[in-house]
Amino acid sequence: SINGYVDMVLNEIPSKINVGNAYPNPFNPIVGFDYVLPRESEVDIRVFNVNGQEISILHQGIVKSGSHAVSWNADTFSSGVYFIKFETNNFLSTQKVMLIK
C-alpha cells in the first residue's frame, strides 16, 4: 500500500464450526453452551446418560449460520455424569457434564 493503510474486509461468518465448553460444570440444574456455525446446517444435540441411553433431545433440525446457545434443564434427572452430543453433517463434539444436586 502506498500510504501505509491496508484495506481489510472482516467477515462476521466464521470459517469453521466452534462449540464452547459447557457451563457451569458441575451444574444444578441447568447447563448450557454456545456454538457457532459457518453456514446453515442440520444440527442434532442430544443428552445421554453413562449407560449410553438417550435421555433428552435438545435440538434437531436446521440452524442458520452464526452464534447460538443451547441449554439443558436437568431438574427431573438424578445426580451423575451425562454426555451432551453435538452433531452436524461433518462435525461431532461430545461433552461430559456432571449434575450435582
Rosetta constraint file for C-alpha pairs under 8 A:
AtomPair CA 1 CA 5 HARMONIC 6.08 0.50
AtomPair CA 1 CA 6 HARMONIC 6.20 0.50
AtomPair CA 13 CA 37 HARMONIC 7.85 0.50
AtomPair CA 13 CA 38 HARMONIC 5.50 0.50
AtomPair CA 13 CA 39 HARMONIC 7.82 0.50
AtomPair CA 13 CA 65 HARMONIC 7.31 0.50
AtomPair CA 13 CA 66 HARMONIC 6.31 0.50
AtomPair CA 14 CA 36 HARMONIC 7.36 0.50
AtomPair CA 14 CA 37 HARMONIC 6.96 0.50
AtomPair CA 14 CA 38 HARMONIC 4.91 0.50
AtomPair CA 14 CA 66 HARMONIC 7.60 0.50
AtomPair CA 15 CA 38 HARMONIC 5.48 0.50
AtomPair CA 16 CA 36 HARMONIC 7.98 0.50
AtomPair CA 16 CA 37 HARMONIC 6.81 0.50
AtomPair CA 16 CA 38 HARMONIC 5.58 0.50
AtomPair CA 17 CA 35 HARMONIC 7.36 0.50
AtomPair CA 17 CA 36 HARMONIC 5.57 0.50
AtomPair CA 17 CA 37 HARMONIC 4.93 0.50
AtomPair CA 17 CA 38 HARMONIC 6.10 0.50
AtomPair CA 17 CA 91 HARMONIC 7.66 0.50
AtomPair CA 18 CA 35 HARMONIC 5.49 0.50
AtomPair CA 18 CA 36 HARMONIC 5.08 0.50
AtomPair CA 18 CA 37 HARMONIC 6.91 0.50
AtomPair CA 19 CA 33 HARMONIC 7.37 0.50
AtomPair CA 19 CA 34 HARMONIC 6.13 0.50
AtomPair CA 19 CA 35 HARMONIC 4.32 0.50
AtomPair CA 19 CA 36 HARMONIC 6.51 0.50
AtomPair CA 19 CA 93 HARMONIC 7.54 0.50
AtomPair CA 20 CA 33 HARMONIC 5.66 0.50
AtomPair CA 20 CA 34 HARMONIC 5.20 0.50
AtomPair CA 20 CA 35 HARMONIC 5.87 0.50
AtomPair CA 21 CA 33 HARMONIC 5.99 0.50
AtomPair CA 21 CA 34 HARMONIC 7.63 0.50
AtomPair CA 21 CA 95 HARMONIC 7.64 0.50
AtomPair CA 22 CA 31 HARMONIC 6.50 0.50
AtomPair CA 22 CA 32 HARMONIC 5.38 0.50
AtomPair CA 22 CA 33 HARMONIC 4.62 0.50
AtomPair CA 22 CA 34 HARMONIC 7.88 0.50
AtomPair CA 22 CA 95 HARMONIC 7.15 0.50
AtomPair CA 22 CA 97 HARMONIC 7.25 0.50
AtomPair CA 23 CA 27 HARMONIC 7.39 0.50
AtomPair CA 23 CA 31 HARMONIC 5.59 0.50
AtomPair CA 23 CA 32 HARMONIC 5.56 0.50
AtomPair CA 23 CA 33 HARMONIC 6.21 0.50
AtomPair CA 24 CA 31 HARMONIC 5.87 0.50
AtomPair CA 24 CA 32 HARMONIC 7.36 0.50
AtomPair CA 25 CA 31 HARMONIC 7.14 0.50
AtomPair CA 25 CA 97 HARMONIC 5.92 0.50
AtomPair CA 25 CA 98 HARMONIC 6.21 0.50
AtomPair CA 25 CA 99 HARMONIC 7.82 0.50
AtomPair CA 26 CA 97 HARMONIC 6.34 0.50
AtomPair CA 26 CA 98 HARMONIC 4.71 0.50
AtomPair CA 26 CA 99 HARMONIC 5.77 0.50
AtomPair CA 26 CA 100 HARMONIC 6.47 0.50
AtomPair CA 27 CA 31 HARMONIC 5.92 0.50
AtomPair CA 27 CA 97 HARMONIC 7.66 0.50
AtomPair CA 27 CA 98 HARMONIC 6.30 0.50
AtomPair CA 27 CA 99 HARMONIC 5.11 0.50
AtomPair CA 27 CA 100 HARMONIC 6.11 0.50
AtomPair CA 28 CA 74 HARMONIC 7.42 0.50
AtomPair CA 28 CA 75 HARMONIC 7.61 0.50
AtomPair CA 28 CA 99 HARMONIC 5.78 0.50
AtomPair CA 28 CA 100 HARMONIC 5.80 0.50
AtomPair CA 28 CA 101 HARMONIC 6.02 0.50
AtomPair CA 29 CA 73 HARMONIC 5.63 0.50
AtomPair CA 29 CA 74 HARMONIC 5.07 0.50
AtomPair CA 29 CA 75 HARMONIC 5.15 0.50
AtomPair CA 29 CA 99 HARMONIC 6.93 0.50
AtomPair CA 29 CA 100 HARMONIC 7.92 0.50
AtomPair CA 29 CA 101 HARMONIC 7.54 0.50
AtomPair CA 30 CA 71 HARMONIC 6.68 0.50
AtomPair CA 30 CA 72 HARMONIC 5.51 0.50
AtomPair CA 30 CA 73 HARMONIC 4.42 0.50
AtomPair CA 30 CA 74 HARMONIC 6.07 0.50
AtomPair CA 30 CA 75 HARMONIC 7.55 0.50
AtomPair CA 31 CA 71 HARMONIC 5.53 0.50
AtomPair CA 31 CA 72 HARMONIC 5.43 0.50
AtomPair CA 31 CA 73 HARMONIC 6.76 0.50
AtomPair CA 32 CA 69 HARMONIC 7.12 0.50
AtomPair CA 32 CA 70 HARMONIC 5.48 0.50
AtomPair CA 32 CA 71 HARMONIC 3.88 0.50
AtomPair CA 32 CA 72 HARMONIC 6.12 0.50
AtomPair CA 33 CA 69 HARMONIC 5.75 0.50
AtomPair CA 33 CA 70 HARMONIC 5.74 0.50
AtomPair CA 33 CA 71 HARMONIC 6.55 0.50
AtomPair CA 34 CA 67 HARMONIC 7.14 0.50
AtomPair CA 34 CA 68 HARMONIC 5.64 0.50
AtomPair CA 34 CA 69 HARMONIC 4.23 0.50
AtomPair CA 34 CA 70 HARMONIC 6.43 0.50
AtomPair CA 35 CA 67 HARMONIC 5.84 0.50
AtomPair CA 35 CA 68 HARMONIC 5.35 0.50
AtomPair CA 35 CA 69 HARMONIC 6.15 0.50
AtomPair CA 36 CA 65 HARMONIC 7.23 0.50
AtomPair CA 36 CA 66 HARMONIC 5.37 0.50
AtomPair CA 36 CA 67 HARMONIC 4.39 0.50
AtomPair CA 36 CA 68 HARMONIC 6.15 0.50
AtomPair CA 37 CA 41 HARMONIC 7.39 0.50
AtomPair CA 37 CA 64 HARMONIC 7.45 0.50
AtomPair CA 37 CA 65 HARMONIC 4.81 0.50
AtomPair CA 37 CA 66 HARMONIC 5.22 0.50
AtomPair CA 37 CA 67 HARMONIC 6.61 0.50
AtomPair CA 38 CA 65 HARMONIC 5.34 0.50
AtomPair CA 38 CA 66 HARMONIC 6.39 0.50
AtomPair CA 39 CA 64 HARMONIC 6.60 0.50
AtomPair CA 39 CA 65 HARMONIC 4.34 0.50
AtomPair CA 39 CA 66 HARMONIC 7.43 0.50
AtomPair CA 40 CA 62 HARMONIC 6.83 0.50
AtomPair CA 40 CA 63 HARMONIC 5.58 0.50
AtomPair CA 40 CA 64 HARMONIC 4.21 0.50
AtomPair CA 40 CA 65 HARMONIC 4.64 0.50
AtomPair CA 41 CA 62 HARMONIC 5.51 0.50
AtomPair CA 41 CA 63 HARMONIC 5.51 0.50
AtomPair CA 41 CA 64 HARMONIC 6.62 0.50
AtomPair CA 41 CA 65 HARMONIC 7.36 0.50
AtomPair CA 41 CA 88 HARMONIC 6.62 0.50
AtomPair CA 41 CA 89 HARMONIC 7.38 0.50
AtomPair CA 42 CA 60 HARMONIC 7.47 0.50
AtomPair CA 42 CA 61 HARMONIC 5.22 0.50
AtomPair CA 42 CA 62 HARMONIC 4.33 0.50
AtomPair CA 42 CA 63 HARMONIC 6.23 0.50
AtomPair CA 42 CA 88 HARMONIC 5.68 0.50
AtomPair CA 42 CA 89 HARMONIC 6.71 0.50
AtomPair CA 43 CA 59 HARMONIC 6.93 0.50
AtomPair CA 43 CA 60 HARMONIC 5.76 0.50
AtomPair CA 43 CA 61 HARMONIC 5.47 0.50
AtomPair CA 43 CA 62 HARMONIC 5.99 0.50
AtomPair CA 43 CA 63 HARMONIC 6.39 0.50
AtomPair CA 43 CA 86 HARMONIC 7.33 0.50
AtomPair CA 43 CA 87 HARMONIC 5.87 0.50
AtomPair CA 43 CA 88 HARMONIC 4.86 0.50
AtomPair CA 43 CA 89 HARMONIC 7.81 0.50
AtomPair CA 44 CA 57 HARMONIC 7.93 0.50
AtomPair CA 44 CA 58 HARMONIC 7.79 0.50
AtomPair CA 44 CA 59 HARMONIC 5.57 0.50
AtomPair CA 44 CA 60 HARMONIC 4.53 0.50
AtomPair CA 44 CA 61 HARMONIC 6.58 0.50
AtomPair CA 44 CA 85 HARMONIC 7.87 0.50
AtomPair CA 44 CA 86 HARMONIC 5.95 0.50
AtomPair CA 44 CA 87 HARMONIC 5.12 0.50
AtomPair CA 44 CA 88 HARMONIC 6.36 0.50
AtomPair CA 45 CA 57 HARMONIC 6.14 0.50
AtomPair CA 45 CA 58 HARMONIC 5.29 0.50
AtomPair CA 45 CA 59 HARMONIC 5.03 0.50
AtomPair CA 45 CA 60 HARMONIC 6.47 0.50
AtomPair CA 45 CA 84 HARMONIC 6.97 0.50
AtomPair CA 45 CA 85 HARMONIC 5.54 0.50
AtomPair CA 45 CA 86 HARMONIC 4.57 0.50
AtomPair CA 45 CA 87 HARMONIC 6.32 0.50
AtomPair CA 46 CA 54 HARMONIC 6.95 0.50
AtomPair CA 46 CA 55 HARMONIC 7.68 0.50
AtomPair CA 46 CA 56 HARMONIC 5.69 0.50
AtomPair CA 46 CA 57 HARMONIC 4.41 0.50
AtomPair CA 46 CA 58 HARMONIC 5.53 0.50
AtomPair CA 46 CA 59 HARMONIC 7.08 0.50
AtomPair CA 46 CA 84 HARMONIC 5.75 0.50
AtomPair CA 46 CA 85 HARMONIC 5.29 0.50
AtomPair CA 46 CA 86 HARMONIC 6.82 0.50
AtomPair CA 47 CA 54 HARMONIC 5.87 0.50
AtomPair CA 47 CA 55 HARMONIC 5.73 0.50
AtomPair CA 47 CA 56 HARMONIC 5.04 0.50
AtomPair CA 47 CA 57 HARMONIC 6.34 0.50
AtomPair CA 47 CA 58 HARMONIC 7.39 0.50
AtomPair CA 47 CA 82 HARMONIC 6.81 0.50
AtomPair CA 47 CA 83 HARMONIC 5.58 0.50
AtomPair CA 47 CA 84 HARMONIC 4.51 0.50
AtomPair CA 47 CA 85 HARMONIC 6.23 0.50
AtomPair CA 48 CA 52 HARMONIC 5.50 0.50
AtomPair CA 48 CA 53 HARMONIC 5.25 0.50
AtomPair CA 48 CA 54 HARMONIC 4.36 0.50
AtomPair CA 48 CA 55 HARMONIC 5.45 0.50
AtomPair CA 48 CA 56 HARMONIC 7.11 0.50
AtomPair CA 48 CA 82 HARMONIC 5.77 0.50
AtomPair CA 48 CA 83 HARMONIC 5.10 0.50
AtomPair CA 48 CA 84 HARMONIC 6.46 0.50
AtomPair CA 48 CA 85 HARMONIC 7.72 0.50
AtomPair CA 49 CA 53 HARMONIC 5.52 0.50
AtomPair CA 49 CA 54 HARMONIC 6.68 0.50
AtomPair CA 49 CA 55 HARMONIC 6.74 0.50
AtomPair CA 49 CA 81 HARMONIC 6.79 0.50
AtomPair CA 49 CA 82 HARMONIC 4.74 0.50
AtomPair CA 49 CA 83 HARMONIC 6.31 0.50
AtomPair CA 50 CA 81 HARMONIC 6.26 0.50
AtomPair CA 50 CA 82 HARMONIC 5.98 0.50
AtomPair CA 50 CA 83 HARMONIC 7.38 0.50
AtomPair CA 58 CA 70 HARMONIC 7.42 0.50
AtomPair CA 58 CA 71 HARMONIC 7.56 0.50
AtomPair CA 58 CA 72 HARMONIC 6.89 0.50
AtomPair CA 74 CA 78 HARMONIC 8.00 0.50
AtomPair CA 74 CA 99 HARMONIC 7.66 0.50
AtomPair CA 78 CA 99 HARMONIC 7.44 0.50
AtomPair CA 78 CA 101 HARMONIC 7.50 0.50
AtomPair CA 79 CA 98 HARMONIC 7.41 0.50
AtomPair CA 79 CA 99 HARMONIC 4.87 0.50
AtomPair CA 79 CA 100 HARMONIC 4.95 0.50
AtomPair CA 79 CA 101 HARMONIC 5.71 0.50
AtomPair CA 80 CA 98 HARMONIC 5.60 0.50
AtomPair CA 80 CA 99 HARMONIC 5.23 0.50
AtomPair CA 80 CA 100 HARMONIC 6.66 0.50
AtomPair CA 81 CA 96 HARMONIC 6.82 0.50
AtomPair CA 81 CA 97 HARMONIC 5.76 0.50
AtomPair CA 81 CA 98 HARMONIC 4.50 0.50
AtomPair CA 81 CA 99 HARMONIC 6.33 0.50
AtomPair CA 82 CA 96 HARMONIC 5.84 0.50
AtomPair CA 82 CA 97 HARMONIC 5.32 0.50
AtomPair CA 82 CA 98 HARMONIC 6.19 0.50
AtomPair CA 82 CA 99 HARMONIC 7.55 0.50
AtomPair CA 83 CA 94 HARMONIC 6.43 0.50
AtomPair CA 83 CA 95 HARMONIC 5.47 0.50
AtomPair CA 83 CA 96 HARMONIC 4.59 0.50
AtomPair CA 83 CA 97 HARMONIC 6.07 0.50
AtomPair CA 84 CA 94 HARMONIC 5.56 0.50
AtomPair CA 84 CA 95 HARMONIC 5.17 0.50
AtomPair CA 84 CA 96 HARMONIC 6.54 0.50
AtomPair CA 84 CA 97 HARMONIC 7.45 0.50
AtomPair CA 85 CA 92 HARMONIC 7.30 0.50
AtomPair CA 85 CA 93 HARMONIC 5.84 0.50
AtomPair CA 85 CA 94 HARMONIC 4.38 0.50
AtomPair CA 85 CA 95 HARMONIC 6.53 0.50
AtomPair CA 86 CA 92 HARMONIC 5.79 0.50
AtomPair CA 86 CA 93 HARMONIC 5.08 0.50
AtomPair CA 86 CA 94 HARMONIC 6.16 0.50
AtomPair CA 87 CA 91 HARMONIC 5.71 0.50
AtomPair CA 87 CA 92 HARMONIC 4.55 0.50
AtomPair CA 87 CA 93 HARMONIC 6.44 0.50
AtomPair CA 88 CA 92 HARMONIC 6.56 0.50
